Structure formats: C-alpha cells, structure tokens
Amino acid sequence: MSTLATTPGALGAAEAVAPLVNALSIDVEDYFQVSAFAPYIERRQWEGIECRVERNVHRILALLADANATATFFTLGWIAERYPGLIREIADAGHEIASHGFGHLRASEQSRDAFAADILAAKAILEDVSGREVRGYRAPSFSINAKNAWTFDVIVDAGYRYSSSIYPIRHDHYGMPEAPRFAFEPRPGLLEIPVATIRMFRNNWPAGGGGYFRLLPYAASRWSIRRINRRDRQPAMFYFHPWELDAEQPRVAGLRFKARFRHYTNLRRMAPRLVQLLREFRWARADRVFLAP
C-alpha cells in the first residue's frame, strides 16, 4: 500500500492558521453485538434481546445538534432493517449514512464471497432506507489487515468510495501498525482513512476514540488530537459507539475481567467528555472532510 502524494482533507499553506476540521464517526451497533461479547451471546439470541440503540442514537443526535456538528454513522444493515425511521432521522439531520456491514461479522473471519454478500446487502439496505448514496464502509473491529488485503478489491467492486477499516496500532484483537497513519489509496479509486494515531518512541499510539477515550484521561485525547492537527497538519478520524453513552445497559454475565473492564469502565463519563470534545475541536462528517466535492 502506498500513501497519497496529497492527502485529501489536508490544508494548504495559506490555510495553515485555521483550525482543522476533524472527522467524527459513530459505529451504530447495540451493546450485545460487540465482537468481545461473541463468545457469550450467540447471534441467534439477538432477536430476543431488547435493543437500546434508538435511545442512545437520539442522545447523540441531540449532542451533535447542540454543538452544530455533523458526523458519519457507520451503521449495521441489521439495525437499518429493524429501525428504518432511525436511519432516516440521522440522514435528515444532515449526517452521513455509511456501512458497518450487515451483521457485525469480522472481515478476517469471512470468505471472499461471504464478505462481498455482507457489504453489498448492507449498502443496499442503507441506501433504500435513507434515500442517500452510501459511499463509506468500516469493517467491524477494524478487521482488515495485511492477511486479508483482498477485501479492498471487494469493497471497490461493491461501489464504496472510501473505507475506514484500519487502526494502525498493535492490539490483541485488531490492528495493522505497519499501515500508513493518514489517508491513502490501497486501490485506485478507494481511499482508506485510518483511525487517528500519534507517533512517539517509534510506535503508533491510539488517538481516535473508542474505549481509549473512556479509559484514559480526557486530557490525553485533547493533547493527541491537537498534536495531529498542529504538528502533522492532518485531520483526525475519531469514533465511538452509541452503547458507550449507556451506563444503564444490561450487564452480560460471565465476562472475563479484560472484556468487562474494557466495555463498562467510565460509561458515565462518556457524555460529558463528548460535550467537551465537541466544544474544543471542529467536527464534520467523514465524506466532507476527506473526499473531494
């Protein structure tokens, strides 16, 4: 994979004094659909579990409206099938509808044909429900890496314009630390937008949200995003999940300590931190930050 000569979204010298606009993204899935819970909750159980995604997304929409910010909602086709009105609400509020696949299956655990069927189905459902073109895709659990780079060919063939499926860090469940830190073209016509990282001590460190935003002090996120904007002169790709604002969500029994710690720590602090993040930085949907008009 090669980096772009000019990264979309980067500002020229004449604009260097203006604050950069960062990309805010939300992975729209419910708490029981996270990959870490797969050993504890079977997929056949999903239909019988009360969904909490509507109330949590409504809360996010209110926060974004208050901050006059827009975002990209990487949404499961499974969610769109069951809550089409919610998808239309998101789109009608000026946010981007993008794809998170249909059933939250990791790309690394699917065959080429199964992966193609999954991302095609999600794109079709999301476009039908929202009435908008779906141009972006994010693999569940950032499950694209050097071992399944063929997924980029499938994403292009499915009609997507960009992907945000790589987190260039070392992690026990995902990560591709050798990947470029900023937007690049893995295939002609397809832009990959990695989640934000900072480079220190010859390693990439997470700076793009998710669990790290809850687990680390807020000051770490503020410092990291400022460093990316001011030192690297690049916009940051930031993400979180609706369930991270839901401190009252049901607790899953039998979790190992690591999964329990990562999922439930600081849920009550998430909303206030988001308010602060929205106030301190400029945010917009990914397509408007990274894609040419």
C-alpha positions in Angstrom: 0.0 0.0 0.0 1.3 3.4 -0.8 0.5 6.8 0.6 -1.1 9.5 -1.4 1.0 12.3 -2.7 -1.5 14.8 -1.4 -3.8 13.6 1.4 -7.4 14.6 0.9 -8.5 16.9 3.8 -5.0 18.3 4.5 -4.9 22.1 4.3 -2.6 24.1 2.2 -0.1 26.7 3.5 -2.5 29.6 3.1 -5.0 27.9 5.4 -2.4 26.7 8.0 -3.6 29.2 10.6 -7.2 27.9 10.5 -8.2 25.1 12.9 -8.6 21.8 11.0 -11.9 20.1 10.7 -11.8 16.6 12.1 -14.0 13.6 11.1 -16.4 12.3 13.8 -17.8 8.8 13.3 -20.2 6.6 15.2 -20.3 2.8 14.8 -24.0 2.1 15.1 -24.4 -1.3 16.8 -26.0 -2.3 20.0 -24.2 -3.4 23.2 -24.9 -7.1 22.6 -23.4 -7.1 19.1 -19.8 -6.1 20.0 -17.1 -8.6 19.0 -15.9 -9.1 22.5 -19.3 -10.5 23.5 -19.4 -13.0 20.7 -18.3 -15.9 23.0 -21.1 -15.0 25.5 -24.0 -14.1 23.3 -25.0 -16.2 20.3 -26.3 -14.5 17.1 -29.5 -16.4 17.3 -30.2 -14.7 20.6 -30.0 -11.2 19.1 -33.7 -11.2 18.0 -34.8 -11.8 21.6 -32.7 -9.1 23.3 -34.2 -5.6 23.9 -32.4 -3.1 21.6 -31.3 0.2 23.2 -29.7 1.7 20.1 -32.6 4.1 19.3 -32.5 6.0 22.6 -28.7 6.1 22.5 -28.6 7.4 18.9 -31.2 10.0 19.8 -29.0 11.2 22.6 -26.0 11.5 20.2 -28.1 13.4 17.7 -29.1 15.9 20.4 -25.4 16.4 21.4 -24.4 17.0 17.8 -27.2 19.4 17.2 -26.2 21.4 20.3 -22.7 21.6 19.0 -23.7 22.4 15.4 -21.6 19.4 14.3 -22.1 16.7 11.8 -20.8 13.1 11.8 -20.7 9.8 9.9 -22.8 7.0 11.2 -21.3 3.6 10.2 -24.4 1.6 10.6 -25.2 -2.1 10.6 -27.6 -3.3 8.0 -29.2 -5.4 10.8 -30.0 -2.2 12.6 -31.3 -0.4 9.5 -33.7 -3.3 8.7 -35.3 -3.0 12.2 -35.2 0.7 12.7 -35.6 2.4 9.3 -37.1 5.5 10.8 -33.9 6.0 12.9 -31.8 5.9 9.8 -33.9 8.5 8.1 -33.7 10.7 11.2 -29.9 10.5 11.1 -29.8 11.4 7.4 -32.4 14.1 7.6 -30.4 15.8 10.3 -27.5 16.2 7.8 -25.3 13.4 8.9 -23.7 10.8 6.6 -25.0 7.2 6.5 -22.2 4.8 5.9 -21.9 1.0 6.2 -20.6 -1.1 9.0 -21.5 -4.3 7.2 -24.8 -6.2 7.8 -24.3 -8.5 10.8 -21.1 -7.3 12.5 -19.0 -10.1 11.2 -15.3 -9.5 11.2 -13.9 -9.3 7.7 -11.0 -11.5 8.8 -13.4 -14.3 9.6 -15.3 -14.4 6.3 -14.6 -15.9 2.9 -14.4 -13.6 -0.1 -17.9 -14.5 -1.2 -19.4 -14.1 2.2 -17.7 -10.8 2.8 -19.0 -9.5 -0.6 -22.5 -10.6 0.2 -22.4 -8.9 3.6 -21.2 -5.5 2.5 -23.4 -5.5 -0.6 -26.5 -6.3 1.5 -25.7 -3.6 4.0 -25.2 -1.0 1.3 -28.4 -1.8 -0.5 -30.5 -1.7 2.7 -28.9 1.5 4.0 -29.4 3.3 0.6 -33.0 2.0 0.3 -33.9 3.2 3.8 -32.1 6.5 3.8 -32.6 7.5 0.2 -28.9 8.5 0.0 -25.9 7.0 -1.6 -23.7 5.1 0.8 -20.0 5.8 0.0 -18.2 4.7 3.2 -17.5 1.4 4.8 -15.9 0.4 8.1 -15.1 -3.2 8.9 -16.3 -4.4 12.3 -13.5 -4.4 14.8 -11.1 -2.9 12.2 -10.7 -6.4 10.9 -8.8 -5.6 7.7 -5.1 -6.2 7.7 -2.2 -7.5 5.5 -3.6 -11.0 5.6 -6.9 -10.1 4.0 -6.0 -7.2 1.8 -8.2 -8.7 -0.9 -11.1 -7.1 1.0 -10.1 -3.8 -0.6 -10.9 -5.2 -4.1 -14.3 -6.4 -2.9 -15.0 -3.0 -1.3 -14.2 -1.3 -4.6 -16.3 -3.8 -6.6 -19.3 -3.2 -4.2 -19.3 0.5 -5.1 -17.8 2.1 -2.0 -15.7 5.3 -2.4 -13.8 5.0 0.9 -13.1 2.7 3.8 -12.1 3.4 7.5 -11.2 -0.1 8.5 -7.6 0.1 9.6 -6.3 1.1 13.0 -2.5 1.3 12.7 -1.7 0.2 16.2 -0.9 -3.0 18.0 -3.9 -4.6 19.8 -4.8 -8.1 20.8 -8.0 -8.1 18.7 -7.1 -5.9 15.7 -4.5 -3.5 14.3 -2.1 -3.0 11.4 0.8 -1.0 12.8 2.7 -1.1 9.5 -0.1 0.7 7.7 0.1 4.5 6.9 -1.2 6.7 9.6 -3.1 9.0 7.3 -5.4 8.7 4.4 -4.0 6.6 1.5 -5.2 4.7 -1.6 -4.9 0.9 -1.2 -6.6 0.5 -4.6 -7.2 3.1 -7.3 -10.4 4.9 -6.6 -10.6 3.7 -3.0 -9.5 5.9 -0.1 -8.6 4.2 3.2 -9.0 6.6 6.2 -7.2 5.1 9.3 -8.4 5.9 12.8 -6.2 8.6 14.4 -2.9 7.8 16.0 0.1 9.7 17.2 3.7 8.6 16.5 6.1 8.5 19.5 9.0 6.3 20.5 8.9 4.6 17.2 5.4 3.3 17.7 1.9 4.4 16.9 -0.4 5.1 19.8 -4.2 5.3 19.8 -5.7 8.7 19.5 -9.0 8.0 17.7 -11.5 7.3 20.4 -13.3 4.1 21.2 -12.5 2.5 24.5 -9.3 4.6 24.9 -11.4 7.7 25.1 -13.1 6.3 28.2 -10.2 4.5 29.8 -7.6 7.3 29.5 -7.9 10.8 31.0 -9.7 13.2 28.7 -6.5 15.3 28.5 -4.8 12.5 26.6 -7.3 12.7 23.8 -7.2 16.5 23.7 -3.4 16.5 23.6 -3.3 13.8 20.9 -5.8 15.4 18.6 -4.1 18.8 18.9 -0.8 17.2 18.1 -2.2 15.6 14.9 -3.8 18.9 13.8 -0.9 21.1 14.6 2.2 19.0 14.2 1.1 16.6 11.4 -1.3 19.1 9.9 -3.9 16.4 9.3 -7.5 15.9 10.3 -8.2 13.2 12.9 -10.6 10.3 12.4 -12.4 9.8 15.7 -15.0 7.1 16.6 -17.3 5.9 19.4 -20.4 3.7 19.8 -23.9 4.5 21.0 -23.7 2.0 23.8 -20.8 3.9 25.3 -23.2 6.6 26.5 -25.5 4.0 28.1 -24.4 3.4 31.7 -27.7 1.6 32.4 -27.3 -1.1 29.8 -27.7 -4.7 31.0 -24.6 -6.4 32.3 -23.5 -9.5 30.4 -22.9 -12.4 32.8 -19.7 -14.5 32.8 -17.4 -12.0 31.1 -13.7 -12.2 31.7 -12.1 -9.3 33.5 -10.5 -7.8 30.4 -13.7 -7.7 28.4 -15.7 -6.4 31.4 -13.1 -3.7 32.1 -12.9 -2.5 28.5 -16.6 -2.4 28.0 -18.0 -0.9 31.2 -15.3 1.4 32.5 -16.3 5.1 32.6 -19.6 4.8 30.7 -21.0 7.6 32.9 -18.1 9.9 31.9 -18.6 9.4 28.2 -21.3 12.0 27.5 -19.6 14.9 29.4 -16.3 14.1 27.6 -18.1 14.1 24.3 -19.6 17.5 25.1 -16.1 18.8 25.8 -14.6 17.2 22.7 -17.3 18.8 20.5 -16.7 22.2 22.1 -12.9 22.1 21.8 -12.5 20.9 18.2 -14.2 21.3 14.9 -16.0 18.2 13.6 -17.8 17.1 10.4 -18.8 14.0 8.5 -16.0 11.9 7.0 -17.0 12.3 3.4 -16.9 16.1 3.7 -13.5 16.1 5.4 -11.7 13.6 3.2 -13.5 13.3 -0.2 -13.3 15.8 -2.9 -16.7 17.6 -3.6 
